[in-house]
Amino acid sequence: MCRHHPPCPAADAPDREAAKVITSALSQGWAALCNGVIVFEDTGELLPDGRVIAPRRPAA
């Protein structure tokens, strides 16, 4: 998906959140990255293949 250089990390890479934001709805709490990942403000993620990454909240 990424067409710029250097290319962003792939959606299945550990550093996938480092990809560039292509669109966002901050009022709704999400951003779409150029690698197809959707990240949510609660730290959850939706990968392009439909897998869900649960939020990683710090322990209280």
PDB file of N, CA, C and O in Angstrom:
ATOM      1  N   MET A   1       0.808  -1.195   0.000  1.00  0.00           N
ATOM      2  CA  MET A   1       0.000   0.000   0.000  1.00  0.00           C
ATOM      3  C   MET A   1       0.857   1.267   0.000  1.00  0.00           C
ATOM      4  O   MET A   1       0.498   2.259  -0.635  1.00  0.00           O
ATOM      5  N   CYS A   2       1.957   1.238   0.690  1.00  0.00           N
ATOM      6  CA  CYS A   2       2.796   2.415   0.856  1.00  0.00           C
ATOM      7  C   CYS A   2       3.518   2.738  -0.447  1.00  0.00           C
ATOM      8  O   CYS A   2       4.170   1.874  -1.034  1.00  0.00           O
ATOM      9  N   ARG A   3       3.398   3.995  -0.897  1.00  0.00           N
ATOM     10  CA  ARG A   3       4.019   4.406  -2.152  1.00  0.00           C
ATOM     11  C   ARG A   3       5.097   5.461  -1.963  1.00  0.00           C
ATOM     12  O   ARG A   3       5.594   6.002  -2.951  1.00  0.00           O
ATOM     13  N   HIS A   4       5.473   5.770  -0.737  1.00  0.00           N
ATOM     14  CA  HIS A   4       6.510   6.769  -0.527  1.00  0.00           C
ATOM     15  C   HIS A   4       7.783   6.103  -0.031  1.00  0.00           C
ATOM     16  O   HIS A   4       7.793   4.918   0.305  1.00  0.00           O
ATOM     17  N   HIS A   5       8.856   6.883   0.009  1.00  0.00           N
ATOM     18  CA  HIS A   5      10.162   6.339   0.410  1.00  0.00           C
ATOM     19  C   HIS A   5      10.689   7.116   1.597  1.00  0.00           C
ATOM     20  O   HIS A   5      10.575   8.342   1.613  1.00  0.00           O
ATOM     21  N   PRO A   6      11.259   6.458   2.590  1.00  0.00           N
ATOM     22  CA  PRO A   6      11.322   5.010   2.702  1.00  0.00           C
ATOM     23  C   PRO A   6       9.939   4.440   2.978  1.00  0.00           C
ATOM     24  O   PRO A   6       9.087   5.113   3.560  1.00  0.00           O
ATOM     25  N   PRO A   7       9.720   3.202   2.561  1.00  0.00           N
ATOM     26  CA  PRO A   7       8.396   2.614   2.764  1.00  0.00           C
ATOM     27  C   PRO A   7       8.092   2.405   4.253  1.00  0.00           C
ATOM     28  O   PRO A   7       8.988   2.175   5.065  1.00  0.00           O
ATOM     29  N   CYS A   8       6.831   2.492   4.570  1.00  0.00           N
ATOM     30  CA  CYS A   8       6.386   2.278   5.947  1.00  0.00           C
ATOM     31  C   CYS A   8       6.438   0.792   6.296  1.00  0.00           C
ATOM     32  O   CYS A   8       6.440  -0.056   5.404  1.00  0.00           O
ATOM     33  N   PRO A   9       6.479   0.478   7.584  1.00  0.00           N
ATOM     34  CA  PRO A   9       6.457  -0.924   8.006  1.00  0.00           C
ATOM     35  C   PRO A   9       5.174  -1.611   7.535  1.00  0.00           C
ATOM     36  O   PRO A   9       4.116  -0.988   7.444  1.00  0.00           O
ATOM     37  N   ALA A  10       5.289  -2.889   7.241  1.00  0.00           N
ATOM     38  CA  ALA A  10       4.133  -3.682   6.819  1.00  0.00           C
ATOM     39  C   ALA A  10       3.138  -3.819   7.974  1.00  0.00           C
ATOM     40  O   ALA A  10       3.490  -3.627   9.138  1.00  0.00           O
ATOM     41  N   ALA A  11       1.912  -4.147   7.638  1.00  0.00           N
ATOM     42  CA  ALA A  11       0.851  -4.273   8.635  1.00  0.00           C
ATOM     43  C   ALA A  11       1.134  -5.385   9.646  1.00  0.00           C
ATOM     44  O   ALA A  11       0.627  -5.336  10.766  1.00  0.00           O
ATOM     45  N   ASP A  12       1.935  -6.387   9.273  1.00  0.00           N
ATOM     46  CA  ASP A  12       2.230  -7.475  10.201  1.00  0.00           C
ATOM     47  C   ASP A  12       3.578  -7.303  10.902  1.00  0.00           C
ATOM     48  O   ASP A  12       4.015  -8.196  11.628  1.00  0.00           O
ATOM     49  N   ALA A  13       4.236  -6.170  10.690  1.00  0.00           N
ATOM     50  CA  ALA A  13       5.523  -5.895  11.339  1.00  0.00           C
ATOM     51  C   ALA A  13       5.296  -5.422  12.776  1.00  0.00           C
ATOM     52  O   ALA A  13       4.269  -4.812  13.074  1.00  0.00           O
ATOM     53  N   PRO A  14       6.241  -5.700  13.656  1.00  0.00           N
ATOM     54  CA  PRO A  14       6.089  -5.266  15.049  1.00  0.00           C
ATOM     55  C   PRO A  14       5.984  -3.741  15.195  1.00  0.00           C
ATOM     56  O   PRO A  14       5.360  -3.252  16.137  1.00  0.00           O
ATOM     57  N   ASP A  15       6.588  -2.996  14.274  1.00  0.00           N
ATOM     58  CA  ASP A  15       6.559  -1.538  14.343  1.00  0.00           C
ATOM     59  C   ASP A  15       5.528  -0.921  13.397  1.00  0.00           C
ATOM     60  O   ASP A  15       5.714   0.199  12.920  1.00  0.00           O
ATOM     61  N   ARG A  16       4.439  -1.651  13.125  1.00  0.00           N
ATOM     62  CA  ARG A  16       3.419  -1.220  12.164  1.00  0.00           C
ATOM     63  C   ARG A  16       2.821   0.143  12.485  1.00  0.00           C
ATOM     64  O   ARG A  16       2.365   0.841  11.579  1.00  0.00           O
ATOM     65  N   GLU A  17       2.813   0.536  13.752  1.00  0.00           N
ATOM     66  CA  GLU A  17       2.234   1.824  14.146  1.00  0.00           C
ATOM     67  C   GLU A  17       3.085   3.014  13.716  1.00  0.00           C
ATOM     68  O   GLU A  17       2.654   4.160  13.840  1.00  0.00           O
ATOM     69  N   ALA A  18       4.294   2.752  13.209  1.00  0.00           N
ATOM     70  CA  ALA A  18       5.169   3.828  12.745  1.00  0.00           C
ATOM     71  C   ALA A  18       4.809   4.299  11.333  1.00  0.00           C
ATOM     72  O   ALA A  18       5.403   5.255  10.834  1.00  0.00           O
ATOM     73  N   ALA A  19       3.855   3.647  10.692  1.00  0.00           N
ATOM     74  CA  ALA A  19       3.429   4.045   9.345  1.00  0.00           C
ATOM     75  C   ALA A  19       2.769   5.421   9.391  1.00  0.00           C
ATOM     76  O   ALA A  19       2.267   5.854  10.428  1.00  0.00           O
ATOM     77  N   LYS A  20       2.784   6.092   8.250  1.00  0.00           N
ATOM     78  CA  LYS A  20       2.202   7.436   8.164  1.00  0.00           C
ATOM     79  C   LYS A  20       0.679   7.397   8.217  1.00  0.00           C
ATOM     80  O   LYS A  20       0.046   6.499   7.661  1.00  0.00           O
ATOM     81  N   VAL A  21       0.109   8.379   8.890  1.00  0.00           N
ATOM     82  CA  VAL A  21      -1.341   8.532   8.951  1.00  0.00           C
ATOM     83  C   VAL A  21      -1.820   9.086   7.614  1.00  0.00           C
ATOM     84  O   VAL A  21      -1.299  10.093   7.133  1.00  0.00           O
ATOM     85  N   ILE A  22      -2.822   8.421   7.009  1.00  0.00           N
ATOM     86  CA  ILE A  22      -3.365   8.924   5.749  1.00  0.00           C
ATOM     87  C   ILE A  22      -4.704   9.605   5.946  1.00  0.00           C
ATOM     88  O   ILE A  22      -5.086  10.467   5.155  1.00  0.00           O
ATOM     89  N   THR A  23      -5.417   9.230   6.990  1.00  0.00           N
ATOM     90  CA  THR A  23      -6.671   9.907   7.347  1.00  0.00           C
ATOM     91  C   THR A  23      -6.957   9.626   8.809  1.00  0.00           C
ATOM     92  O   THR A  23      -6.512   8.624   9.368  1.00  0.00           O
ATOM     93  N   SER A  24      -7.706  10.525   9.411  1.00  0.00           N
ATOM     94  CA  SER A  24      -8.035  10.314  10.820  1.00  0.00           C
ATOM     95  C   SER A  24      -9.362  10.978  11.153  1.00  0.00           C
ATOM     96  O   SER A  24      -9.812  11.901  10.474  1.00  0.00           O
ATOM     97  N   ALA A  25      -9.960  10.485  12.201  1.00  0.00           N
ATOM     98  CA  ALA A  25     -11.179  11.076  12.759  1.00  0.00           C
ATOM     99  C   ALA A  25     -10.917  11.173  14.259  1.00  0.00           C
ATOM    100  O   ALA A  25     -11.375  10.342  15.043  1.00  0.00           O
ATOM    101  N   LEU A  26     -10.181  12.193  14.633  1.00  0.00           N
ATOM    102  CA  LEU A  26      -9.783  12.323  16.027  1.00  0.00           C
ATOM    103  C   LEU A  26     -10.980  12.423  16.962  1.00  0.00           C
ATOM    104  O   LEU A  26     -10.921  11.963  18.102  1.00  0.00           O
ATOM    105  N   SER A  27     -12.057  13.017  16.486  1.00  0.00           N
ATOM    106  CA  SER A  27     -13.252  13.116  17.329  1.00  0.00           C
ATOM    107  C   SER A  27     -13.882  11.749  17.577  1.00  0.00           C
ATOM    108  O   SER A  27     -14.606  11.560  18.554  1.00  0.00           O
ATOM    109  N   GLN A  28     -13.604  10.798  16.686  1.00  0.00           N
ATOM    110  CA  GLN A  28     -14.116   9.432  16.851  1.00  0.00           C
ATOM    111  C   GLN A  28     -13.058   8.502  17.429  1.00  0.00           C
ATOM    112  O   GLN A  28     -13.365   7.368  17.796  1.00  0.00           O
ATOM    113  N   GLY A  29     -11.810   8.971  17.515  1.00  0.00           N
ATOM    114  CA  GLY A  29     -10.761   8.193  18.169  1.00  0.00           C
ATOM    115  C   GLY A  29     -10.042   7.182  17.320  1.00  0.00           C
ATOM    116  O   GLY A  29      -9.588   6.168  17.851  1.00  0.00           O
ATOM    117  N   TRP A  30      -9.911   7.403  16.016  1.00  0.00           N
ATOM    118  CA  TRP A  30      -9.188   6.452  15.172  1.00  0.00           C
ATOM    119  C   TRP A  30      -8.391   7.166  14.096  1.00  0.00           C
ATOM    120  O   TRP A  30      -8.645   8.325  13.769  1.00  0.00           O
ATOM    121  N   ALA A  31      -7.405   6.432  13.545  1.00  0.00           N
ATOM    122  CA  ALA A  31      -6.604   6.925  12.431  1.00  0.00           C
ATOM    123  C   ALA A  31      -6.272   5.748  11.529  1.00  0.00           C
ATOM    124  O   ALA A  31      -6.006   4.648  12.013  1.00  0.00           O
ATOM    125  N   ALA A  32      -6.286   5.973  10.215  1.00  0.00           N
ATOM    126  CA  ALA A  32      -5.915   4.950   9.237  1.00  0.00           C
ATOM    127  C   ALA A  32      -4.488   5.218   8.779  1.00  0.00           C
ATOM    128  O   ALA A  32      -4.143   6.342   8.416  1.00  0.00           O
ATOM    129  N   LEU A  33      -3.673   4.185   8.800  1.00  0.00           N
ATOM    130  CA  LEU A  33      -2.277   4.296   8.401  1.00  0.00           C
ATOM    131  C   LEU A  33      -2.101   3.811   6.970  1.00  0.00           C
ATOM    132  O   LEU A  33      -2.942   3.075   6.453  1.00  0.00           O
ATOM    133  N   CYS A  34      -1.012   4.218   6.330  1.00  0.00           N
ATOM    134  CA  CYS A  34      -0.825   3.871   4.917  1.00  0.00           C
ATOM    135  C   CYS A  34      -0.580   2.378   4.707  1.00  0.00           C
ATOM    136  O   CYS A  34      -0.666   1.905   3.574  1.00  0.00           O
ATOM    137  N   ASN A  35      -0.280   1.629   5.756  1.00  0.00           N
ATOM    138  CA  ASN A  35      -0.103   0.183   5.615  1.00  0.00           C
ATOM    139  C   ASN A  35      -1.417  -0.585   5.807  1.00  0.00           C
ATOM    140  O   ASN A  35      -1.422  -1.815   5.856  1.00  0.00           O
ATOM    141  N   GLY A  36      -2.527   0.149   5.915  1.00  0.00           N
ATOM    142  CA  GLY A  36      -3.833  -0.485   6.020  1.00  0.00           C
ATOM    143  C   GLY A  36      -4.312  -0.728   7.436  1.00  0.00           C
ATOM    144  O   GLY A  36      -5.428  -1.208   7.634  1.00  0.00           O
ATOM    145  N   VAL A  37      -3.503  -0.412   8.411  1.00  0.00           N
ATOM    146  CA  VAL A  37      -3.869  -0.599   9.817  1.00  0.00           C
ATOM    147  C   VAL A  37      -4.719   0.579  10.277  1.00  0.00           C
ATOM    148  O   VAL A  37      -4.462   1.724   9.906  1.00  0.00           O
ATOM    149  N   ILE A  38      -5.725   0.291  11.084  1.00  0.00           N
ATOM    150  CA  ILE A  38      -6.506   1.339  11.736  1.00  0.00           C
ATOM    151  C   ILE A  38      -6.152   1.273  13.211  1.00  0.00           C
ATOM    152  O   ILE A  38      -6.296   0.230  13.849  1.00  0.00           O
ATOM    153  N   VAL A  39      -5.687   2.396  13.749  1.00  0.00           N
ATOM    154  CA  VAL A  39      -5.320   2.458  15.164  1.00  0.00           C
ATOM    155  C   VAL A  39      -6.365   3.288  15.905  1.00  0.00           C
ATOM    156  O   VAL A  39      -6.889   4.271  15.382  1.00  0.00           O
ATOM    157  N   PHE A  40      -6.648   2.874  17.117  1.00  0.00           N
ATOM    158  CA  PHE A  40      -7.639   3.540  17.949  1.00  0.00           C
ATOM    159  C   PHE A  40      -6.960   4.207  19.134  1.00  0.00           C
ATOM    160  O   PHE A  40      -5.892   3.773  19.567  1.00  0.00           O
ATOM    161  N   GLU A  41      -7.572   5.257  19.657  1.00  0.00           N
ATOM    162  CA  GLU A  41      -6.956   6.009  20.755  1.00  0.00           C
ATOM    163  C   GLU A  41      -6.775   5.184  22.019  1.00  0.00           C
ATOM    164  O   GLU A  41      -5.971   5.547  22.879  1.00  0.00           O
ATOM    165  N   ASP A  42      -7.505   4.080  22.151  1.00  0.00           N
ATOM    166  CA  ASP A  42      -7.324   3.217  23.328  1.00  0.00           C
ATOM    167  C   ASP A  42      -6.183   2.228  23.130  1.00  0.00           C
ATOM    168  O   ASP A  42      -5.999   1.331  23.953  1.00  0.00           O
ATOM    169  N   THR A  43      -5.419   2.372  22.063  1.00  0.00           N
ATOM    170  CA  THR A  43      -4.260   1.563  21.650  1.00  0.00           C
ATOM    171  C   THR A  43      -4.651   0.252  20.969  1.00  0.00           C
ATOM    172  O   THR A  43      -3.770  -0.556  20.675  1.00  0.00           O
ATOM    173  N   GLY A  44      -5.912   0.015  20.714  1.00  0.00           N
ATOM    174  CA  GLY A  44      -6.323  -1.148  19.945  1.00  0.00           C
ATOM    175  C   GLY A  44      -6.044  -0.914  18.466  1.00  0.00           C
ATOM    176  O   GLY A  44      -5.854   0.224  18.036  1.00  0.00           O
ATOM    177  N   GLU A  45      -6.020  -1.992  17.691  1.00  0.00           N
ATOM    178  CA  GLU A  45      -5.745  -1.909  16.266  1.00  0.00           C
ATOM    179  C   GLU A  45      -6.614  -2.883  15.488  1.00  0.00           C
ATOM    180  O   GLU A  45      -7.002  -3.935  15.996  1.00  0.00           O
ATOM    181  N   LEU A  46      -6.909  -2.523  14.262  1.00  0.00           N
ATOM    182  CA  LEU A  46      -7.592  -3.397  13.323  1.00  0.00           C
ATOM    183  C   LEU A  46      -6.665  -3.548  12.128  1.00  0.00           C
ATOM    184  O   LEU A  46      -6.337  -2.569  11.459  1.00  0.00           O
ATOM    185  N   LEU A  47      -6.240  -4.796  11.860  1.00  0.00           N
ATOM    186  CA  LEU A  47      -5.322  -5.061  10.762  1.00  0.00           C
ATOM    187  C   LEU A  47      -6.093  -5.265   9.457  1.00  0.00           C
ATOM    188  O   LEU A  47      -7.280  -5.590   9.487  1.00  0.00           O
ATOM    189  N   PRO A  48      -5.430  -5.079   8.309  1.00  0.00           N
ATOM    190  CA  PRO A  48      -6.131  -5.193   7.027  1.00  0.00           C
ATOM    191  C   PRO A  48      -6.776  -6.556   6.781  1.00  0.00           C
ATOM    192  O   PRO A  48      -7.751  -6.653   6.036  1.00  0.00           O
ATOM    193  N   ASP A  49      -6.238  -7.610   7.400  1.00  0.00           N
ATOM    194  CA  ASP A  49      -6.813  -8.946   7.196  1.00  0.00           C
ATOM    195  C   ASP A  49      -7.973  -9.226   8.143  1.00  0.00           C
ATOM    196  O   ASP A  49      -8.509 -10.335   8.151  1.00  0.00           O
ATOM    197  N   GLY A  50      -8.368  -8.231   8.944  1.00  0.00           N
ATOM    198  CA  GLY A  50      -9.506  -8.382   9.840  1.00  0.00           C
ATOM    199  C   GLY A  50      -9.144  -8.762  11.263  1.00  0.00           C
ATOM    200  O   GLY A  50     -10.007  -8.779  12.140  1.00  0.00           O
ATOM    201  N   ARG A  51      -7.866  -9.069  11.504  1.00  0.00           N
ATOM    202  CA  ARG A  51      -7.465  -9.406  12.877  1.00  0.00           C
ATOM    203  C   ARG A  51      -7.554  -8.168  13.761  1.00  0.00           C
ATOM    204  O   ARG A  51      -7.341  -7.043  13.309  1.00  0.00           O
ATOM    205  N   VAL A  52      -7.872  -8.403  15.023  1.00  0.00           N
ATOM    206  CA  VAL A  52      -7.982  -7.337  16.009  1.00  0.00           C
ATOM    207  C   VAL A  52      -6.838  -7.476  17.000  1.00  0.00           C
ATOM    208  O   VAL A  52      -6.571  -8.563  17.512  1.00  0.00           O
ATOM    209  N   ILE A  53      -6.165  -6.362  17.264  1.00  0.00           N
ATOM    210  CA  ILE A  53      -5.134  -6.317  18.295  1.00  0.00           C
ATOM    211  C   ILE A  53      -5.778  -5.604  19.486  1.00  0.00           C
ATOM    212  O   ILE A  53      -6.177  -4.443  19.389  1.00  0.00           O
ATOM    213  N   ALA A  54      -5.870  -6.306  20.588  1.00  0.00           N
ATOM    214  CA  ALA A  54      -6.510  -5.748  21.778  1.00  0.00           C
ATOM    215  C   ALA A  54      -5.734  -4.550  22.310  1.00  0.00           C
ATOM    216  O   ALA A  54      -4.518  -4.471  22.137  1.00  0.00           O
ATOM    217  N   PRO A  55      -6.430  -3.619  22.955  1.00  0.00           N
ATOM    218  CA  PRO A  55      -5.754  -2.466  23.550  1.00  0.00           C
ATOM    219  C   PRO A  55      -4.697  -2.907  24.560  1.00  0.00           C
ATOM    220  O   PRO A  55      -4.867  -3.891  25.279  1.00  0.00           O
ATOM    221  N   ARG A  56      -3.600  -2.148  24.590  1.00  0.00           N
ATOM    222  CA  ARG A  56      -2.496  -2.418  25.519  1.00  0.00           C
ATOM    223  C   ARG A  56      -2.484  -1.291  26.548  1.00  0.00           C
ATOM    224  O   ARG A  56      -1.729  -0.327  26.423  1.00  0.00           O
ATOM    225  N   ARG A  57      -3.301  -1.425  27.527  1.00  0.00           N
ATOM    226  CA  ARG A  57      -3.389  -0.384  28.569  1.00  0.00           C
ATOM    227  C   ARG A  57      -2.419  -0.710  29.689  1.00  0.00           C
ATOM    228  O   ARG A  57      -2.216  -1.878  30.022  1.00  0.00           O
ATOM    229  N   PRO A  58      -1.823   0.311  30.268  1.00  0.00           N
ATOM    230  CA  PRO A  58      -0.906   0.055  31.402  1.00  0.00           C
ATOM    231  C   PRO A  58      -1.678  -0.473  32.604  1.00  0.00           C
ATOM    232  O   PRO A  58      -2.849  -0.153  32.809  1.00  0.00           O
ATOM    233  N   ALA A  59      -0.990  -1.287  33.387  1.00  0.00           N
ATOM    234  CA  ALA A  59      -1.612  -1.815  34.608  1.00  0.00           C
ATOM    235  C   ALA A  59      -1.824  -0.686  35.594  1.00  0.00           C
ATOM    236  O   ALA A  59      -1.002   0.224  35.700  1.00  0.00           O
ATOM    237  N   ALA A  60      -2.934  -0.751  36.315  1.00  0.00           N
ATOM    238  CA  ALA A  60      -3.257   0.312  37.283  1.00  0.00           C
ATOM    239  C   ALA A  60      -2.449   0.195  38.542  1.00  0.00           C
ATOM    240  O   ALA A  60      -2.602   1.009  39.452  1.00  0.00           O
TER     241      ALA A  60
END
